[in-house]
Amino acid sequence: MAFRHTNELPLGDKIFRVELASDDDLTLTLTLTGWRETQPEAPVASGVLTMPLADVPTLRIALNRGLRALALAADVAEPIPDRDILRELFPGHGAPWVPQHEEDLTRRFHAGETIARIAARFGRTPDSVRTKLRELGHDPRRPEHCPPDGCLSWSRYVSPALVGAAERPAGG
């Protein structure tokens, strides 16, 4: 079944068109074009991507990462991935924590396992793991709850005392 889906989005003085099309049910073509309303003949963006239809689920993740990279390059807020993509990346996303997982989570954290490894084990985002640890009274940002490596696994949450001690001159 052939199909064509077109979506035009006016943003300021520019218009962007995203078109998805398949003529043979085997391949999908994604076309992006953009132009200024006053100069439709001079594109500000254009591109065509053709892929096997079977690869679309995987490509959604790649495109989402591409959008994140564009957001970083343009210094704008990161796009929020939709729930389907989050579930593909993190199968436990949105599922409630069960008591035995909470116990395993705190045990692994205090045994020195990194947040990233714990998140992968439970199919959760690292932020979800940090949030659950805080809810359970084991805040990864507090030095008394850090594993033996001194919370250096989480550079965002490294203890200022640890960083200061490493940067201070020997006499001062």
QUIZIJO-V17314 format. One record per residue. N is the residue number from 1. RES is the residue in one small letter. D_FIRST is the distance of its C-alpha to the first C-alpha in whole Angstrom. Layout:
N:RES:D_FIRST
N:RES:D_FIRST
This chain:
1:m:0
2:a:4
3:f:7
4:r:10
5:h:13
6:t:17
7:n:20
8:e:23
9:l:26
10:p:30
11:l:32
12:g:36
13:d:36
14:k:33
15:i:29
16:f:26
17:r:23
18:v:20
19:e:17
20:l:14
21:a:11
22:s:8
23:d:8
24:d:7
25:d:6
26:l:10
27:t:11
28:l:12
29:t:14
30:l:17
31:t:19
32:l:22
33:t:25
34:g:28
35:w:31
36:r:34
37:e:34
38:t:37
39:q:36
40:p:32
41:e:32
42:a:34
43:p:31
44:v:32
45:a:29
46:s:26
47:g:24
48:v:21
49:l:20
50:t:17
51:m:17
52:p:15
53:l:12
54:a:15
55:d:17
56:v:16
57:p:19
58:t:22
59:l:21
60:r:21
61:i:25
62:a:26
63:l:24
64:n:27
65:r:29
66:g:29
67:l:29
68:r:32
69:a:34
70:l:33
71:a:35
72:l:38
73:a:38
74:a:38
75:d:40
76:v:38
77:a:38
78:e:35
79:p:32
80:i:31
81:p:29
82:d:27
83:r:27
84:d:24
85:i:26
86:l:29
87:r:28
88:e:27
89:l:30
90:f:32
91:p:31
92:g:34
93:h:34
94:g:34
95:a:36
96:p:39
97:w:42
98:v:44
99:p:48
100:q:48
101:h:45
102:e:48
103:e:51
104:d:49
105:l:48
106:t:51
107:r:53
108:r:50
109:f:51
110:h:55
111:a:55
112:g:53
113:e:50
114:t:48
115:i:46
116:a:43
117:r:43
118:i:44
119:a:41
120:a:39
121:r:40
122:f:39
123:g:36
124:r:37
125:t:37
126:p:41
127:d:42
128:s:41
129:v:43
130:r:46
131:t:46
132:k:46
133:l:49
134:r:51
135:e:50
136:l:52
137:g:55
138:h:54
139:d:53
140:p:52
141:r:54
142:r:57
143:p:59
144:e:61
145:h:57
146:c:56
147:p:56
148:p:59
149:d:57
150:g:58
151:c:55
152:l:54
153:s:51
154:w:49
155:s:51
156:r:50
157:y:52
158:v:55
159:s:58
160:p:60
161:a:63
162:l:62
163:v:61
164:g:64
165:a:66
166:a:64
167:e:65
168:r:68
169:p:71
170:a:73
171:g:76
172:g:75
